[in-house]
Amino acid sequence: MNVFDVLIIISDLNRAGVAPTANACSKVMGESVYITRKITHQAASMGLVGWKTVHHREHVQKRVYSLTHKGCLVVEAYTGKLPGWQGGKE
């Protein structure tokens, strides 16, 4: 079973240079770990990071589209790829 670590960034992401839109989410989720890490660090510096572990990619997609209207962004990252990983927190 695949396990995905999901980074949840909650706030006005325009401050981090990322607009909280479904389109932006899909682009970020398709980018490399480098880009994911870059956004992670930007958000962490603003204290906007939360984590959740899911078992199916579809759950990530659903979460992206359900959260974007609340000004949130979900970034997918595979387990262990990001430094300072602390899974299970949301």
PDB file of N, CA, C and O in Angstrom:
ATOM      1  N   MET A   1       0.845  -1.199   0.000  1.00  0.00           N
ATOM      2  CA  MET A   1       0.000   0.000   0.000  1.00  0.00           C
ATOM      3  C   MET A   1       0.880   1.249   0.000  1.00  0.00           C
ATOM      4  O   MET A   1       1.827   1.356   0.778  1.00  0.00           O
ATOM      5  N   ASN A   2       0.555   2.177  -0.872  1.00  0.00           N
ATOM      6  CA  ASN A   2       1.303   3.432  -0.923  1.00  0.00           C
ATOM      7  C   ASN A   2       0.859   4.361   0.190  1.00  0.00           C
ATOM      8  O   ASN A   2      -0.334   4.512   0.451  1.00  0.00           O
ATOM      9  N   VAL A   3       1.827   4.977   0.839  1.00  0.00           N
ATOM     10  CA  VAL A   3       1.520   5.961   1.875  1.00  0.00           C
ATOM     11  C   VAL A   3       2.105   7.298   1.447  1.00  0.00           C
ATOM     12  O   VAL A   3       3.289   7.394   1.122  1.00  0.00           O
ATOM     13  N   PHE A   4       1.276   8.317   1.450  1.00  0.00           N
ATOM     14  CA  PHE A   4       1.716   9.650   1.063  1.00  0.00           C
ATOM     15  C   PHE A   4       1.717  10.561   2.281  1.00  0.00           C
ATOM     16  O   PHE A   4       0.803  10.519   3.105  1.00  0.00           O
ATOM     17  N   ASP A   5       2.740  11.373   2.382  1.00  0.00           N
ATOM     18  CA  ASP A   5       2.789  12.393   3.420  1.00  0.00           C
ATOM     19  C   ASP A   5       2.286  13.677   2.788  1.00  0.00           C
ATOM     20  O   ASP A   5       2.804  14.112   1.760  1.00  0.00           O
ATOM     21  N   VAL A   6       1.297  14.275   3.385  1.00  0.00           N
ATOM     22  CA  VAL A   6       0.677  15.447   2.800  1.00  0.00           C
ATOM     23  C   VAL A   6       0.969  16.673   3.642  1.00  0.00           C
ATOM     24  O   VAL A   6       0.679  16.712   4.838  1.00  0.00           O
ATOM     25  N   LEU A   7       1.543  17.662   3.003  1.00  0.00           N
ATOM     26  CA  LEU A   7       1.826  18.935   3.662  1.00  0.00           C
ATOM     27  C   LEU A   7       0.633  19.850   3.474  1.00  0.00           C
ATOM     28  O   LEU A   7       0.212  20.104   2.345  1.00  0.00           O
ATOM     29  N   ILE A   8       0.091  20.341   4.566  1.00  0.00           N
ATOM     30  CA  ILE A   8      -1.062  21.227   4.506  1.00  0.00           C
ATOM     31  C   ILE A   8      -0.625  22.622   4.933  1.00  0.00           C
ATOM     32  O   ILE A   8      -0.225  22.839   6.076  1.00  0.00           O
ATOM     33  N   ILE A   9      -0.707  23.558   4.002  1.00  0.00           N
ATOM     34  CA  ILE A   9      -0.326  24.935   4.287  1.00  0.00           C
ATOM     35  C   ILE A   9      -1.599  25.758   4.353  1.00  0.00           C
ATOM     36  O   ILE A   9      -2.346  25.842   3.378  1.00  0.00           O
ATOM     37  N   ILE A  10      -1.842  26.361   5.501  1.00  0.00           N
ATOM     38  CA  ILE A  10      -3.096  27.075   5.703  1.00  0.00           C
ATOM     39  C   ILE A  10      -2.843  28.559   5.912  1.00  0.00           C
ATOM     40  O   ILE A  10      -2.250  28.957   6.914  1.00  0.00           O
ATOM     41  N   SER A  11      -3.282  29.358   4.991  1.00  0.00           N
ATOM     42  CA  SER A  11      -3.174  30.811   5.140  1.00  0.00           C
ATOM     43  C   SER A  11      -3.328  31.487   3.792  1.00  0.00           C
ATOM     44  O   SER A  11      -3.728  30.859   2.811  1.00  0.00           O
ATOM     45  N   ASP A  12      -3.006  32.773   3.750  1.00  0.00           N
ATOM     46  CA  ASP A  12      -2.998  33.517   2.508  1.00  0.00           C
ATOM     47  C   ASP A  12      -1.661  33.242   1.837  1.00  0.00           C
ATOM     48  O   ASP A  12      -0.651  33.870   2.154  1.00  0.00           O
ATOM     49  N   LEU A  13      -1.670  32.296   0.907  1.00  0.00           N
ATOM     50  CA  LEU A  13      -0.413  31.857   0.324  1.00  0.00           C
ATOM     51  C   LEU A  13       0.178  32.842  -0.664  1.00  0.00           C
ATOM     52  O   LEU A  13       1.283  32.627  -1.163  1.00  0.00           O
ATOM     53  N   ASN A  14      -0.528  33.904  -0.953  1.00  0.00           N
ATOM     54  CA  ASN A  14       0.051  34.917  -1.826  1.00  0.00           C
ATOM     55  C   ASN A  14       1.311  35.496  -1.187  1.00  0.00           C
ATOM     56  O   ASN A  14       2.204  35.973  -1.887  1.00  0.00           O
ATOM     57  N   ARG A  15       1.379  35.453   0.146  1.00  0.00           N
ATOM     58  CA  ARG A  15       2.570  35.957   0.837  1.00  0.00           C
ATOM     59  C   ARG A  15       3.774  35.071   0.553  1.00  0.00           C
ATOM     60  O   ARG A  15       4.922  35.507   0.640  1.00  0.00           O
ATOM     61  N   ALA A  16       3.489  33.819   0.212  1.00  0.00           N
ATOM     62  CA  ALA A  16       4.575  32.888  -0.092  1.00  0.00           C
ATOM     63  C   ALA A  16       4.785  32.771  -1.598  1.00  0.00           C
ATOM     64  O   ALA A  16       5.571  31.946  -2.065  1.00  0.00           O
ATOM     65  N   GLY A  17       4.073  33.605  -2.349  1.00  0.00           N
ATOM     66  CA  GLY A  17       4.224  33.569  -3.794  1.00  0.00           C
ATOM     67  C   GLY A  17       3.451  32.453  -4.456  1.00  0.00           C
ATOM     68  O   GLY A  17       3.702  32.129  -5.617  1.00  0.00           O
ATOM     69  N   VAL A  18       2.512  31.857  -3.733  1.00  0.00           N
ATOM     70  CA  VAL A  18       1.702  30.779  -4.297  1.00  0.00           C
ATOM     71  C   VAL A  18       0.234  31.102  -4.072  1.00  0.00           C
ATOM     72  O   VAL A  18      -0.209  31.233  -2.931  1.00  0.00           O
ATOM     73  N   ALA A  19      -0.507  31.228  -5.139  1.00  0.00           N
ATOM     74  CA  ALA A  19      -1.938  31.502  -5.005  1.00  0.00           C
ATOM     75  C   ALA A  19      -2.663  30.221  -4.616  1.00  0.00           C
ATOM     76  O   ALA A  19      -2.415  29.173  -5.213  1.00  0.00           O
ATOM     77  N   PRO A  20      -3.555  30.279  -3.627  1.00  0.00           N
ATOM     78  CA  PRO A  20      -4.266  29.085  -3.150  1.00  0.00           C
ATOM     79  C   PRO A  20      -5.392  28.680  -4.090  1.00  0.00           C
ATOM     80  O   PRO A  20      -6.569  28.811  -3.756  1.00  0.00           O
ATOM     81  N   THR A  21      -5.019  28.187  -5.270  1.00  0.00           N
ATOM     82  CA  THR A  21      -6.021  27.748  -6.237  1.00  0.00           C
ATOM     83  C   THR A  21      -5.820  26.279  -6.555  1.00  0.00           C
ATOM     84  O   THR A  21      -4.734  25.735  -6.353  1.00  0.00           O
ATOM     85  N   ALA A  22      -6.859  25.641  -7.049  1.00  0.00           N
ATOM     86  CA  ALA A  22      -6.763  24.228  -7.406  1.00  0.00           C
ATOM     87  C   ALA A  22      -5.703  24.027  -8.484  1.00  0.00           C
ATOM     88  O   ALA A  22      -4.979  23.032  -8.476  1.00  0.00           O
ATOM     89  N   ASN A  23      -5.618  24.975  -9.407  1.00  0.00           N
ATOM     90  CA  ASN A  23      -4.626  24.875 -10.473  1.00  0.00           C
ATOM     91  C   ASN A  23      -3.215  24.925  -9.908  1.00  0.00           C
ATOM     92  O   ASN A  23      -2.347  24.158 -10.324  1.00  0.00           O
ATOM     93  N   ALA A  24      -2.986  25.824  -8.965  1.00  0.00           N
ATOM     94  CA  ALA A  24      -1.667  25.927  -8.342  1.00  0.00           C
ATOM     95  C   ALA A  24      -1.345  24.640  -7.595  1.00  0.00           C
ATOM     96  O   ALA A  24      -0.208  24.170  -7.615  1.00  0.00           O
ATOM     97  N   CYS A  25      -2.349  24.077  -6.939  1.00  0.00           N
ATOM     98  CA  CYS A  25      -2.143  22.836  -6.192  1.00  0.00           C
ATOM     99  C   CYS A  25      -1.704  21.720  -7.125  1.00  0.00           C
ATOM    100  O   CYS A  25      -0.748  21.000  -6.834  1.00  0.00           O
ATOM    101  N   SER A  26      -2.401  21.576  -8.247  1.00  0.00           N
ATOM    102  CA  SER A  26      -2.079  20.489  -9.160  1.00  0.00           C
ATOM    103  C   SER A  26      -0.680  20.666  -9.739  1.00  0.00           C
ATOM    104  O   SER A  26       0.031  19.685  -9.960  1.00  0.00           O
ATOM    105  N   LYS A  27      -0.286  21.908  -9.983  1.00  0.00           N
ATOM    106  CA  LYS A  27       1.050  22.161 -10.511  1.00  0.00           C
ATOM    107  C   LYS A  27       2.106  21.822  -9.472  1.00  0.00           C
ATOM    108  O   LYS A  27       3.114  21.188  -9.786  1.00  0.00           O
ATOM    109  N   VAL A  28       1.878  22.241  -8.244  1.00  0.00           N
ATOM    110  CA  VAL A  28       2.843  21.974  -7.179  1.00  0.00           C
ATOM    111  C   VAL A  28       2.974  20.476  -6.942  1.00  0.00           C
ATOM    112  O   VAL A  28       4.080  19.963  -6.767  1.00  0.00           O
ATOM    113  N   MET A  29       1.841  19.774  -6.936  1.00  0.00           N
ATOM    114  CA  MET A  29       1.862  18.337  -6.675  1.00  0.00           C
ATOM    115  C   MET A  29       2.600  17.580  -7.767  1.00  0.00           C
ATOM    116  O   MET A  29       3.089  16.475  -7.532  1.00  0.00           O
ATOM    117  N   GLY A  30       2.684  18.160  -8.955  1.00  0.00           N
ATOM    118  CA  GLY A  30       3.363  17.484 -10.042  1.00  0.00           C
ATOM    119  C   GLY A  30       4.828  17.862 -10.170  1.00  0.00           C
ATOM    120  O   GLY A  30       5.546  17.316 -11.007  1.00  0.00           O
ATOM    121  N   GLU A  31       5.269  18.796  -9.338  1.00  0.00           N
ATOM    122  CA  GLU A  31       6.645  19.257  -9.425  1.00  0.00           C
ATOM    123  C   GLU A  31       7.591  18.350  -8.644  1.00  0.00           C
ATOM    124  O   GLU A  31       7.175  17.384  -8.004  1.00  0.00           O
ATOM    125  N   SER A  32       8.858  18.688  -8.718  1.00  0.00           N
ATOM    126  CA  SER A  32       9.881  17.887  -8.066  1.00  0.00           C
ATOM    127  C   SER A  32       9.891  18.117  -6.563  1.00  0.00           C
ATOM    128  O   SER A  32       9.263  19.047  -6.057  1.00  0.00           O
ATOM    129  N   VAL A  33      10.613  17.257  -5.862  1.00  0.00           N
ATOM    130  CA  VAL A  33      10.736  17.385  -4.413  1.00  0.00           C
ATOM    131  C   VAL A  33      11.415  18.708  -4.061  1.00  0.00           C
ATOM    132  O   VAL A  33      11.145  19.290  -3.011  1.00  0.00           O
ATOM    133  N   TYR A  34      12.297  19.179  -4.943  1.00  0.00           N
ATOM    134  CA  TYR A  34      12.991  20.447  -4.693  1.00  0.00           C
ATOM    135  C   TYR A  34      11.991  21.584  -4.558  1.00  0.00           C
ATOM    136  O   TYR A  34      12.075  22.389  -3.630  1.00  0.00           O
ATOM    137  N   ILE A  35      11.045  21.648  -5.487  1.00  0.00           N
ATOM    138  CA  ILE A  35      10.032  22.692  -5.449  1.00  0.00           C
ATOM    139  C   ILE A  35       9.164  22.520  -4.208  1.00  0.00           C
ATOM    140  O   ILE A  35       8.837  23.493  -3.528  1.00  0.00           O
ATOM    141  N   THR A  36       8.797  21.277  -3.921  1.00  0.00           N
ATOM    142  CA  THR A  36       7.981  21.003  -2.741  1.00  0.00           C
ATOM    143  C   THR A  36       8.699  21.473  -1.485  1.00  0.00           C
ATOM    144  O   THR A  36       8.096  22.097  -0.612  1.00  0.00           O
ATOM    145  N   ARG A  37       9.986  21.170  -1.401  1.00  0.00           N
ATOM    146  CA  ARG A  37      10.771  21.552  -0.225  1.00  0.00           C
ATOM    147  C   ARG A  37      10.857  23.072  -0.117  1.00  0.00           C
ATOM    148  O   ARG A  37      10.783  23.626   0.980  1.00  0.00           O
ATOM    149  N   LYS A  38      11.013  23.744  -1.256  1.00  0.00           N
ATOM    150  CA  LYS A  38      11.113  25.196  -1.261  1.00  0.00           C
ATOM    151  C   LYS A  38       9.855  25.814  -0.670  1.00  0.00           C
ATOM    152  O   LYS A  38       9.931  26.711   0.170  1.00  0.00           O
ATOM    153  N   ILE A  39       8.709  25.336  -1.108  1.00  0.00           N
ATOM    154  CA  ILE A  39       7.445  25.856  -0.601  1.00  0.00           C
ATOM    155  C   ILE A  39       7.283  25.488   0.872  1.00  0.00           C
ATOM    156  O   ILE A  39       6.751  26.269   1.661  1.00  0.00           O
ATOM    157  N   THR A  40       7.745  24.296   1.231  1.00  0.00           N
ATOM    158  CA  THR A  40       7.669  23.862   2.619  1.00  0.00           C
ATOM    159  C   THR A  40       8.414  24.837   3.520  1.00  0.00           C
ATOM    160  O   THR A  40       7.898  25.251   4.558  1.00  0.00           O
ATOM    161  N   HIS A  41       9.625  25.199   3.122  1.00  0.00           N
ATOM    162  CA  HIS A  41      10.425  26.106   3.935  1.00  0.00           C
ATOM    163  C   HIS A  41       9.797  27.493   4.004  1.00  0.00           C
ATOM    164  O   HIS A  41       9.820  28.134   5.054  1.00  0.00           O
ATOM    165  N   GLN A  42       9.237  27.956   2.892  1.00  0.00           N
ATOM    166  CA  GLN A  42       8.586  29.264   2.884  1.00  0.00           C
ATOM    167  C   GLN A  42       7.420  29.268   3.863  1.00  0.00           C
ATOM    168  O   GLN A  42       7.256  30.204   4.646  1.00  0.00           O
ATOM    169  N   ALA A  43       6.621  28.223   3.810  1.00  0.00           N
ATOM    170  CA  ALA A  43       5.452  28.153   4.676  1.00  0.00           C
ATOM    171  C   ALA A  43       5.857  27.967   6.132  1.00  0.00           C
ATOM    172  O   ALA A  43       5.267  28.568   7.030  1.00  0.00           O
ATOM    173  N   ALA A  44       6.868  27.130   6.361  1.00  0.00           N
ATOM    174  CA  ALA A  44       7.313  26.875   7.726  1.00  0.00           C
ATOM    175  C   ALA A  44       7.799  28.150   8.389  1.00  0.00           C
ATOM    176  O   ALA A  44       7.606  28.350   9.588  1.00  0.00           O
ATOM    177  N   SER A  45       8.429  29.010   7.604  1.00  0.00           N
ATOM    178  CA  SER A  45       8.933  30.262   8.166  1.00  0.00           C
ATOM    179  C   SER A  45       7.788  31.159   8.622  1.00  0.00           C
ATOM    180  O   SER A  45       7.980  32.059   9.440  1.00  0.00           O
ATOM    181  N   MET A  46       6.599  30.906   8.089  1.00  0.00           N
ATOM    182  CA  MET A  46       5.432  31.694   8.482  1.00  0.00           C
ATOM    183  C   MET A  46       4.552  30.921   9.467  1.00  0.00           C
ATOM    184  O   MET A  46       3.497  31.404   9.878  1.00  0.00           O
ATOM    185  N   GLY A  47       4.995  29.719   9.839  1.00  0.00           N
ATOM    186  CA  GLY A  47       4.236  28.920  10.788  1.00  0.00           C
ATOM    187  C   GLY A  47       2.917  28.413  10.247  1.00  0.00           C
ATOM    188  O   GLY A  47       1.920  28.358  10.968  1.00  0.00           O
ATOM    189  N   LEU A  48       2.910  28.039   8.966  1.00  0.00           N
ATOM    190  CA  LEU A  48       1.648  27.665   8.340  1.00  0.00           C
ATOM    191  C   LEU A  48       1.584  26.200   7.931  1.00  0.00           C
ATOM    192  O   LEU A  48       0.766  25.823   7.092  1.00  0.00           O
ATOM    193  N   VAL A  49       2.439  25.377   8.514  1.00  0.00           N
ATOM    194  CA  VAL A  49       2.548  24.006   8.034  1.00  0.00           C
ATOM    195  C   VAL A  49       1.876  22.995   8.952  1.00  0.00           C
ATOM    196  O   VAL A  49       2.034  23.041  10.172  1.00  0.00           O
ATOM    197  N   GLY A  50       1.122  22.081   8.346  1.00  0.00           N
ATOM    198  CA  GLY A  50       0.548  20.962   9.078  1.00  0.00           C
ATOM    199  C   GLY A  50       0.733  19.715   8.237  1.00  0.00           C
ATOM    200  O   GLY A  50       0.890  19.804   7.019  1.00  0.00           O
ATOM    201  N   TRP A  51       0.716  18.539   8.881  1.00  0.00           N
ATOM    202  CA  TRP A  51       0.949  17.304   8.143  1.00  0.00           C
ATOM    203  C   TRP A  51      -0.193  16.317   8.335  1.00  0.00           C
ATOM    204  O   TRP A  51      -0.872  16.313   9.362  1.00  0.00           O
ATOM    205  N   LYS A  52      -0.384  15.492   7.333  1.00  0.00           N
ATOM    206  CA  LYS A  52      -1.345  14.401   7.445  1.00  0.00           C
ATOM    207  C   LYS A  52      -0.848  13.257   6.573  1.00  0.00           C
ATOM    208  O   LYS A  52      -0.300  13.490   5.496  1.00  0.00           O
ATOM    209  N   THR A  53      -1.035  12.033   7.025  1.00  0.00           N
ATOM    210  CA  THR A  53      -0.646  10.864   6.240  1.00  0.00           C
ATOM    211  C   THR A  53      -1.892  10.225   5.646  1.00  0.00           C
ATOM    212  O   THR A  53      -2.873   9.981   6.349  1.00  0.00           O
ATOM    213  N   VAL A  54      -1.844   9.957   4.347  1.00  0.00           N
ATOM    214  CA  VAL A  54      -2.968   9.307   3.680  1.00  0.00           C
ATOM    215  C   VAL A  54      -2.446   8.083   2.945  1.00  0.00           C
ATOM    216  O   VAL A  54      -1.243   7.945   2.719  1.00  0.00           O
ATOM    217  N   HIS A  55      -3.366   7.192   2.573  1.00  0.00           N
ATOM    218  CA  HIS A  55      -2.963   5.937   1.947  1.00  0.00           C
ATOM    219  C   HIS A  55      -3.317   5.838   0.475  1.00  0.00           C
ATOM    220  O   HIS A  55      -2.916   4.890  -0.201  1.00  0.00           O
ATOM    221  N   HIS A  56      -4.061   6.802  -0.021  1.00  0.00           N
ATOM    222  CA  HIS A  56      -4.460   6.749  -1.424  1.00  0.00           C
ATOM    223  C   HIS A  56      -4.337   8.128  -2.050  1.00  0.00           C
ATOM    224  O   HIS A  56      -4.738   9.131  -1.460  1.00  0.00           O
ATOM    225  N   ARG A  57      -3.781   8.165  -3.248  1.00  0.00           N
ATOM    226  CA  ARG A  57      -3.590   9.434  -3.949  1.00  0.00           C
ATOM    227  C   ARG A  57      -4.908  10.182  -4.122  1.00  0.00           C
ATOM    228  O   ARG A  57      -4.929  11.412  -4.094  1.00  0.00           O
ATOM    229  N   GLU A  58      -6.010   9.451  -4.300  1.00  0.00           N
ATOM    230  CA  GLU A  58      -7.299  10.103  -4.504  1.00  0.00           C
ATOM    231  C   GLU A  58      -7.657  10.986  -3.311  1.00  0.00           C
ATOM    232  O   GLU A  58      -8.277  12.037  -3.474  1.00  0.00           O
ATOM    233  N   HIS A  59      -7.267  10.561  -2.123  1.00  0.00           N
ATOM    234  CA  HIS A  59      -7.558  11.344  -0.928  1.00  0.00           C
ATOM    235  C   HIS A  59      -6.830  12.682  -0.982  1.00  0.00           C
ATOM    236  O   HIS A  59      -7.338  13.697  -0.505  1.00  0.00           O
ATOM    237  N   VAL A  60      -5.637  12.673  -1.566  1.00  0.00           N
ATOM    238  CA  VAL A  60      -4.875  13.909  -1.703  1.00  0.00           C
ATOM    239  C   VAL A  60      -5.610  14.845  -2.646  1.00  0.00           C
ATOM    240  O   VAL A  60      -5.782  16.028  -2.354  1.00  0.00           O
ATOM    241  N   GLN A  61      -6.048  14.303  -3.792  1.00  0.00           N
ATOM    242  CA  GLN A  61      -6.752  15.117  -4.772  1.00  0.00           C
ATOM    243  C   GLN A  61      -8.028  15.712  -4.177  1.00  0.00           C
ATOM    244  O   GLN A  61      -8.304  16.899  -4.347  1.00  0.00           O
ATOM    245  N   LYS A  62      -8.802  14.881  -3.479  1.00  0.00           N
ATOM    246  CA  LYS A  62     -10.044  15.363  -2.882  1.00  0.00           C
ATOM    247  C   LYS A  62      -9.752  16.471  -1.874  1.00  0.00           C
ATOM    248  O   LYS A  62     -10.476  17.463  -1.792  1.00  0.00           O
ATOM    249  N   ARG A  63      -8.681  16.282  -1.111  1.00  0.00           N
ATOM    250  CA  ARG A  63      -8.337  17.267  -0.098  1.00  0.00           C
ATOM    251  C   ARG A  63      -7.928  18.585  -0.748  1.00  0.00           C
ATOM    252  O   ARG A  63      -8.266  19.659  -0.249  1.00  0.00           O
ATOM    253  N   VAL A  64      -7.209  18.505  -1.849  1.00  0.00           N
ATOM    254  CA  VAL A  64      -6.802  19.714  -2.557  1.00  0.00           C
ATOM    255  C   VAL A  64      -8.023  20.532  -2.934  1.00  0.00           C
ATOM    256  O   VAL A  64      -8.086  21.730  -2.657  1.00  0.00           O
ATOM    257  N   TYR A  65      -8.987  19.890  -3.563  1.00  0.00           N
ATOM    258  CA  TYR A  65     -10.131  20.642  -4.067  1.00  0.00           C
ATOM    259  C   TYR A  65     -11.112  21.032  -2.969  1.00  0.00           C
ATOM    260  O   TYR A  65     -11.873  21.984  -3.137  1.00  0.00           O
ATOM    261  N   SER A  66     -11.109  20.320  -1.858  1.00  0.00           N
ATOM    262  CA  SER A  66     -12.021  20.676  -0.772  1.00  0.00           C
ATOM    263  C   SER A  66     -11.448  21.796   0.096  1.00  0.00           C
ATOM    264  O   SER A  66     -12.197  22.513   0.760  1.00  0.00           O
ATOM    265  N   LEU A  67     -10.131  21.946   0.090  1.00  0.00           N
ATOM    266  CA  LEU A  67      -9.503  22.944   0.952  1.00  0.00           C
ATOM    267  C   LEU A  67      -9.181  24.255   0.251  1.00  0.00           C
ATOM    268  O   LEU A  67      -9.056  25.290   0.906  1.00  0.00           O
ATOM    269  N   THR A  68      -9.043  24.226  -1.075  1.00  0.00           N
ATOM    270  CA  THR A  68      -8.583  25.436  -1.748  1.00  0.00           C
ATOM    271  C   THR A  68      -9.517  26.618  -1.541  1.00  0.00           C
ATOM    272  O   THR A  68      -9.053  27.754  -1.448  1.00  0.00           O
ATOM    273  N   HIS A  69     -10.816  26.379  -1.467  1.00  0.00           N
ATOM    274  CA  HIS A  69     -11.737  27.502  -1.304  1.00  0.00           C
ATOM    275  C   HIS A  69     -11.617  28.122   0.082  1.00  0.00           C
ATOM    276  O   HIS A  69     -12.143  29.208   0.325  1.00  0.00           O
ATOM    277  N   LYS A  70     -10.927  27.438   0.992  1.00  0.00           N
ATOM    278  CA  LYS A  70     -10.711  27.977   2.337  1.00  0.00           C
ATOM    279  C   LYS A  70      -9.349  28.670   2.429  1.00  0.00           C
ATOM    280  O   LYS A  70      -8.913  29.065   3.510  1.00  0.00           O
ATOM    281  N   GLY A  71      -8.692  28.808   1.292  1.00  0.00           N
ATOM    282  CA  GLY A  71      -7.383  29.452   1.297  1.00  0.00           C
ATOM    283  C   GLY A  71      -6.278  28.526   1.739  1.00  0.00           C
ATOM    284  O   GLY A  71      -5.318  28.958   2.378  1.00  0.00           O
ATOM    285  N   CYS A  72      -6.403  27.250   1.404  1.00  0.00           N
ATOM    286  CA  CYS A  72      -5.410  26.270   1.817  1.00  0.00           C
ATOM    287  C   CYS A  72      -4.745  25.641   0.600  1.00  0.00           C
ATOM    288  O   CYS A  72      -5.300  25.646  -0.499  1.00  0.00           O
ATOM    289  N   LEU A  73      -3.572  25.111   0.808  1.00  0.00           N
ATOM    290  CA  LEU A  73      -2.867  24.410  -0.254  1.00  0.00           C
ATOM    291  C   LEU A  73      -2.356  23.087   0.298  1.00  0.00           C
ATOM    292  O   LEU A  73      -1.829  23.029   1.409  1.00  0.00           O
ATOM    293  N   VAL A  74      -2.516  22.026  -0.487  1.00  0.00           N
ATOM    294  CA  VAL A  74      -2.019  20.723  -0.073  1.00  0.00           C
ATOM    295  C   VAL A  74      -0.904  20.313  -1.021  1.00  0.00           C
ATOM    296  O   VAL A  74      -1.090  20.310  -2.238  1.00  0.00           O
ATOM    297  N   VAL A  75       0.235  19.974  -0.480  1.00  0.00           N
ATOM    298  CA  VAL A  75       1.369  19.563  -1.289  1.00  0.00           C
ATOM    299  C   VAL A  75       1.718  18.124  -0.952  1.00  0.00           C
ATOM    300  O   VAL A  75       1.941  17.784   0.210  1.00  0.00           O
ATOM    301  N   GLU A  76       1.762  17.290  -1.965  1.00  0.00           N
ATOM    302  CA  GLU A  76       2.078  15.881  -1.756  1.00  0.00           C
ATOM    303  C   GLU A  76       3.580  15.668  -1.691  1.00  0.00           C
ATOM    304  O   GLU A  76       4.327  16.251  -2.477  1.00  0.00           O
ATOM    305  N   ALA A  77       4.023  14.842  -0.767  1.00  0.00           N
ATOM    306  CA  ALA A  77       5.437  14.478  -0.687  1.00  0.00           C
ATOM    307  C   ALA A  77       5.526  13.035  -0.226  1.00  0.00           C
ATOM    308  O   ALA A  77       4.801  12.624   0.681  1.00  0.00           O
ATOM    309  N   TYR A  78       6.402  12.271  -0.839  1.00  0.00           N
ATOM    310  CA  TYR A  78       6.541  10.882  -0.431  1.00  0.00           C
ATOM    311  C   TYR A  78       7.249  10.785   0.916  1.00  0.00           C
ATOM    312  O   TYR A  78       8.071  11.635   1.256  1.00  0.00           O
ATOM    313  N   THR A  79       6.927   9.755   1.670  1.00  0.00           N
ATOM    314  CA  THR A  79       7.476   9.576   3.010  1.00  0.00           C
ATOM    315  C   THR A  79       9.001   9.658   3.007  1.00  0.00           C
ATOM    316  O   THR A  79       9.672   9.016   2.200  1.00  0.00           O
ATOM    317  N   GLY A  80       9.527  10.455   3.919  1.00  0.00           N
ATOM    318  CA  GLY A  80      10.960  10.528   4.113  1.00  0.00           C
ATOM    319  C   GLY A  80      11.706  11.453   3.176  1.00  0.00           C
ATOM    320  O   GLY A  80      12.917  11.619   3.315  1.00  0.00           O
ATOM    321  N   LYS A  81      11.010  12.064   2.221  1.00  0.00           N
ATOM    322  CA  LYS A  81      11.685  12.911   1.243  1.00  0.00           C
ATOM    323  C   LYS A  81      12.026  14.293   1.792  1.00  0.00           C
ATOM    324  O   LYS A  81      12.997  14.915   1.361  1.00  0.00           O
ATOM    325  N   LEU A  82      11.239  14.763   2.727  1.00  0.00           N
ATOM    326  CA  LEU A  82      11.448  16.119   3.227  1.00  0.00           C
ATOM    327  C   LEU A  82      12.167  16.123   4.568  1.00  0.00           C
ATOM    328  O   LEU A  82      11.887  15.274   5.415  1.00  0.00           O
ATOM    329  N   PRO A  83      13.089  17.061   4.780  1.00  0.00           N
ATOM    330  CA  PRO A  83      13.800  17.151   6.056  1.00  0.00           C
ATOM    331  C   PRO A  83      12.858  17.602   7.162  1.00  0.00           C
ATOM    332  O   PRO A  83      11.930  18.375   6.920  1.00  0.00           O
ATOM    333  N   GLY A  84      13.096  17.122   8.363  1.00  0.00           N
ATOM    334  CA  GLY A  84      12.269  17.541   9.484  1.00  0.00           C
ATOM    335  C   GLY A  84      10.873  16.960   9.450  1.00  0.00           C
ATOM    336  O   GLY A  84       9.946  17.536  10.018  1.00  0.00           O
ATOM    337  N   TRP A  85      10.711  15.817   8.786  1.00  0.00           N
ATOM    338  CA  TRP A  85       9.395  15.198   8.685  1.00  0.00           C
ATOM    339  C   TRP A  85       8.858  14.803  10.055  1.00  0.00           C
ATOM    340  O   TRP A  85       9.544  14.143  10.836  1.00  0.00           O
ATOM    341  N   GLN A  86       7.624  15.214  10.337  1.00  0.00           N
ATOM    342  CA  GLN A  86       6.960  14.836  11.580  1.00  0.00           C
ATOM    343  C   GLN A  86       5.548  14.419  11.218  1.00  0.00           C
ATOM    344  O   GLN A  86       4.611  15.212  11.307  1.00  0.00           O
ATOM    345  N   GLY A  87       5.409  13.187  10.816  1.00  0.00           N
ATOM    346  CA  GLY A  87       4.131  12.696  10.306  1.00  0.00           C
ATOM    347  C   GLY A  87       3.043  12.625  11.355  1.00  0.00           C
ATOM    348  O   GLY A  87       3.309  12.617  12.557  1.00  0.00           O
ATOM    349  N   GLY A  88       1.811  12.574  10.875  1.00  0.00           N
ATOM    350  CA  GLY A  88       0.680  12.392  11.764  1.00  0.00           C
ATOM    351  C   GLY A  88       0.141  13.649  12.383  1.00  0.00           C
ATOM    352  O   GLY A  88      -0.825  13.589  13.144  1.00  0.00           O
ATOM    353  N   LYS A  89       0.730  14.793  12.085  1.00  0.00           N
ATOM    354  CA  LYS A  89       0.252  16.048  12.665  1.00  0.00           C
ATOM    355  C   LYS A  89      -0.581  16.798  11.637  1.00  0.00           C
ATOM    356  O   LYS A  89      -0.260  16.818  10.449  1.00  0.00           O
ATOM    357  N   GLU A  90      -1.640  17.405  12.109  1.00  0.00           N
ATOM    358  CA  GLU A  90      -2.491  18.168  11.191  1.00  0.00           C
ATOM    359  C   GLU A  90      -2.915  19.458  11.845  1.00  0.00           C
ATOM    360  O   GLU A  90      -3.638  20.249  11.239  1.00  0.00           O
TER     361      GLU A  90
END
